[in-house]
Amino acid sequence: MHLHCYSWTGVGDDRRNEAERRPPPPSGDPGPFLASPLPPMRTCDWLLKPRTRIDVSPGTVGEALDWLTGRYRAAEPQFLRPDDEARIGLGLRLENAGEALTSGLDVQWGIWLRGGRFVTCAVVCCSPNRDAAHRCPAA
């Protein structure tokens, strides 16, 4: 197993555009999904996006957690509800993410930001992924 990290920050209401967030059927036009910057509905479907969407491919779970920490810290000044986030805490988020990734489960964090914006960060397990038989986008 190896890992790929993905992120998106944008207008939160844009996530309602499910047509761009769901992969097409095998015989359908892949354009809207592949061209859209929006995060997919299922975390594992990040693997269907073009390889240019990969932020980083960490070599270890620890490196993936470091990437998540960096993304969290970068967004932290813009959190819409910093007190709510403080109750969850970065430590608990990282603990849960480490357990999930070590078990081969994908991790997805989503946090509302000021101004109606939203940030999502995902670490996706690849080759194999427990939820889908997608090929590795970096291959």
Buried (B, 14 or more C-beta within 10 A) or exposed (E): EEBBBBBBBBEBEBBEEEEBBBBBEEEEEEEBBBEBEBBBEBBBBBBBBEEEBBBBBBEEBEBBBBBBBBBBEEBBEBBBEEEEBEEEEBEEBBEBBBEBBEEEBBBBBEBBBEEEBBBBBBBBBBBEBEBBEBEBBEE
